[in-house]
Amino acid sequence: MIEPDRKAVLAALPELSSVILSPSFAVLTTDHECWTCVAATSVSALWVPSFVERFDDGEELSVADAAVLRFVESINLPAAQHISAAAPWMLMATTKGSGTRYLVNRCQACGAIQGDFHLFGVDGPFGIVTLEEQGTEHISVRYVDCAIEAVAGIAQSTWIDQISARTLQPH
């Protein structure tokens, strides 16, 4: 696979990262083929059932809908500990393409970064085309009853609503 050029990566970055606050979250995990060594590797994303978005100017926006966090630049320690336990392949790293330090997935076989640009791209494991074709049943959901505070961008989509329906069902 050819790495995307820096301009394309920067264009895909969230225009504005803000502080995202949610009373709970889930770690979504699926298998994916590493773009470097082609080994099967686990990749994860962070889902929030609802959130408050706090902007740099102090304004806050409450959003009742679910979202996934993208390009997570920082995260509170209790949430980070839960993420480490559920997805030890996720860690903070600076990517060559974006020059940005954020929470990334690493291939368990070769250690290559599986960046958000690739994972959330239209045909990535958390991309709209992939999930429209495969559905979301192959994504495991590990609900975490812990508040999360992160500097991140967000993404919302119909597939996230499908995850919400599964996650929020009474157990």
N, C-alpha and C positions, 0 to 999 in steps of 0.2 A: 504494500500500500504506500502511496506517495503521501508524505506529510503535507498538510495544507500550508500555504505560504503565510507569512506573518501578518500581512494586511488582511487576509481572510479571517485569520484567528482573531485579530483585534476587532474586526467588524462584528464578530459573533459574541464578543464579551458583552455582559450587561452594561448598558449605558450608565447606570447609576446603581452602585451597591448601596444598600441601606441596612440598618439594623432590623433584623427579623426576629420577632419574639413570638413564641408559641408555648402553650402549657404542656405540650407533649409532641412526640414525633415518632416516625417509624424509619427503620433502615430497610430499604428495598434492595433485594439482591437477585441477580440472575447470572447465568453463565454467558461468556462471550469469548470470541476468538481474539487473542492478542494480535494487534496490528503489526507487531514486530516479529515475534517468533511463531505465531499462529497456534500456540498452545491454548487449550481451553483454560479460562481463568474466570474467577468470580469478580463481578463488578457491582458496586452498590451506589445508591442515591439516597438522599434524605427527603422524606415526605413530611409535611406538616398538615394537620387537619383544618387549621384556621390560623390566622396570624395577625399581628400588629406590625405594620411597617413604619419604622421611625426614620425620618429623613434628617439630613444634616442641619436643616433649619429648625429642628425641633418639632415640626409638624408630625402627626401620627395619623395613620389610616388603618382602621380595623377592617379586616377582610374575613368573611365567614366561610369562604371557599378554600379548598385544599390547594396545595402547591408543592412543587419540589424545589429544593434549594440548588442553585448553580453557582459555581465559582465562589465557594465559601472561603472567605479570606480570614476569618477568625470565628471561634466558637467557644462558648463557656465550658469550663472544665468538667462539670458533672456530665454534660451531654457528650463531650469528647471521650470521656471514659466509657460510656455506654457504646459509642460508635466503635471505639477500639476493640471492645469485647465482641461486638457483633460482626465487624468487618475489619480485621487487622490489616488488610491490604490497603486500607484508606489512611493516608497521612498527608501532612502539609508538605508541599514541594513547589518549587518554581519551575514552570514549564519553559522550554526553549522558545516555543512558538509565541506565547503571549508575554513572556517576561513577568508574569504575575504569579505570586505565591498564593496557592489555594489548596483546599482539600482535594486530593486526587486519588484515583485508584491505581494500584501498581499490579502488574502481572505477577502472579505467584511463581511462574517458571523463570522468567528472565529479568523481572524488576522494572520493565519499561512502563512509563507512565501511560495510562489510558485516560487521556484528558477529557474534560467536559465537552470541548468542541466536538470531539469524535463521538463520545458516548451519547450525547443529546442531539447529534446530527440526525437528519431525517432517516437515515438507514442504520443508525447506531442502535445499541440494545435498548436505550430509553428514547429512541426517536419515533416520531409519529408514524412513518411508513412501516417500520418494523412492528410496532404495536397494533397498528390497524390490521396487518396481515396475521400476526400471531396471537393477538389478544394479550391479556395480562396474567393469565393463569400460571405462566412459567416464572413469574416474579414472586419470590418469597417475601413475606412482610413480617418484620420483627418489630412489634409495637413497643415503644419505650415510654413509660409513664414518668417522664422527667421533663422539666421545662428546658427549652432550647433558646439560646440567644446567639445569633450569628450575624456577622457582616457578610451579606450575600446578595445575589440576584435571585429572582424567583421565576418559575415557569409554571404556567397553568395550561391544561389541555384536557380533552375528553378522556384520555387514558388515565389521567390522574383521578378523575371522577370514578372510574371503574375500580381503582385501588381503594378509594375512599369507601365505596359501597362494601367492599370485602373487609376492610379494616374496621369499619365502624359498626359492623353487624354484632349483635349480642353474642357472646361466647358461651 
